[in-house]
Amino acid sequence: MKNFMKEFKEFISRGNVMDMAVGIIIGGAFTAIVTSLVEDIITPIIGMIGGFDFSSFVVTVNNSNIAVGNFINAVINFLLIAFVLFSIIKAMNKAASVVKKPEEEAEEAPTTKMCPYCKSEIAIEATRCPHCTSQL
């Protein structure tokens, strides 16, 4: 039992588990923000433009009400949330790629060159070709 608890403690204290926990917590907070954006801002704007509200659409089967309209509203909210989330992530990726470009260019400096005599690929700092032994 002690060995099991020791392994469990090591598992929990690993960095990737902690990163995952932080990601889930931030994801929950971010979900609240995106849900509020969709429900409080985007959906009312769409409602003003098109007048769509399916919540009153109910189907009655054997004296039981099936709230099909609420389901349709949930699907529409899901699609809106997915679209907003996609747009936010796309913008963040674009911003990250703009920031990383100078770093990538600096890292992609050539590390090899061609020997002018035997046309072999050699290290850029080489003063003599290891293949043909020519002085460079």
C-alpha positions in Angstrom: 0.0 0.0 0.0 2.9 2.4 0.8 4.4 1.7 -2.7 1.1 2.5 -4.3 0.7 5.8 -2.4 4.3 6.7 -3.3 3.7 6.0 -7.0 0.4 8.0 -6.8 2.2 11.0 -5.2 4.9 10.9 -7.9 2.2 10.8 -10.6 0.3 13.7 -9.1 3.4 15.8 -8.6 4.6 15.4 -12.2 4.6 18.6 -14.3 2.3 17.4 -17.0 -0.4 16.5 -14.5 -0.2 20.0 -13.0 -0.2 21.6 -16.4 -3.3 19.6 -17.3 -5.0 20.7 -14.1 -4.2 24.3 -14.7 -5.4 23.9 -18.3 -8.8 22.5 -17.1 -9.3 25.3 -14.6 -8.4 28.0 -17.2 -10.6 26.2 -19.7 -13.5 26.4 -17.3 -13.0 30.1 -16.8 -12.6 30.7 -20.5 -15.8 28.7 -21.2 -17.7 31.1 -18.9 -16.3 34.1 -20.9 -17.1 32.6 -24.3 -20.6 31.5 -23.1 -21.3 35.0 -21.8 -20.1 36.5 -25.1 -22.4 34.3 -27.1 -25.5 34.4 -24.8 -25.3 38.0 -23.7 -24.0 39.8 -26.8 -24.1 37.7 -30.0 -27.4 35.9 -29.5 -29.4 39.1 -28.7 -27.9 40.8 -31.8 -29.0 37.8 -34.0 -32.4 37.9 -32.2 -32.8 41.6 -33.1 -31.8 41.0 -36.8 -33.8 37.8 -37.4 -36.1 37.5 -34.5 -35.2 33.8 -33.9 -36.3 32.3 -30.6 -37.2 28.6 -30.8 -37.8 28.1 -27.0 -41.6 28.2 -27.4 -41.5 25.4 -30.0 -42.9 22.3 -28.2 -44.1 19.0 -29.6 -46.8 17.1 -27.6 -46.7 13.3 -27.7 -49.1 11.3 -25.5 -49.7 14.3 -23.2 -45.9 14.8 -22.8 -44.3 18.0 -23.9 -41.0 17.6 -25.8 -39.1 20.9 -25.8 -37.6 20.7 -29.3 -37.1 24.5 -29.4 -34.8 24.4 -26.3 -32.7 21.7 -28.1 -32.6 23.9 -31.3 -31.5 26.9 -29.2 -28.8 24.7 -27.5 -27.5 23.6 -30.9 -27.4 27.2 -32.2 -25.6 28.3 -29.0 -23.1 25.4 -29.4 -22.4 26.4 -33.0 -22.0 30.1 -32.1 -19.7 29.2 -29.2 -17.7 26.9 -31.5 -17.4 29.7 -34.1 -16.3 32.3 -31.6 -13.8 29.9 -30.0 -12.5 29.1 -33.5 -12.1 32.8 -34.3 -10.3 33.5 -31.1 -7.9 30.6 -31.5 -7.3 31.5 -35.1 -6.4 35.1 -34.1 -4.1 33.9 -31.3 -2.3 31.5 -33.7 -1.9 34.4 -36.2 -0.5 36.6 -33.5 1.9 33.9 -32.3 3.1 33.3 -35.8 3.9 37.0 -36.3 5.8 37.1 -33.1 7.8 33.9 -33.8 8.9 34.8 -37.3 12.0 36.8 -36.3 13.1 34.0 -33.9 12.7 31.3 -36.5 14.7 33.3 -39.1 17.6 33.7 -36.6 17.5 29.9 -35.8 17.5 28.9 -39.5 21.1 30.1 -40.2 22.9 27.6 -42.5 25.1 25.1 -40.7 26.6 23.5 -43.8 28.1 24.6 -47.1 29.2 23.0 -50.4 32.9 22.2 -51.1 33.7 24.1 -54.3 36.0 21.3 -55.5 34.1 18.0 -54.8 30.6 19.5 -54.2 30.2 17.6 -50.9 28.3 19.0 -48.1 30.6 20.1 -45.3 30.4 22.1 -42.0 30.2 25.8 -42.5 33.2 26.4 -40.2 35.5 23.9 -42.0 38.7 25.2 -43.5 39.5 21.9 -45.2 37.1 19.5 -46.9 37.0 16.1 -45.1 36.1 14.4 -48.4 38.7 15.7 -50.9 41.1 17.4 -48.4 41.1 20.6 -50.4 42.1 23.8 -48.6 39.0 26.1 -48.5 
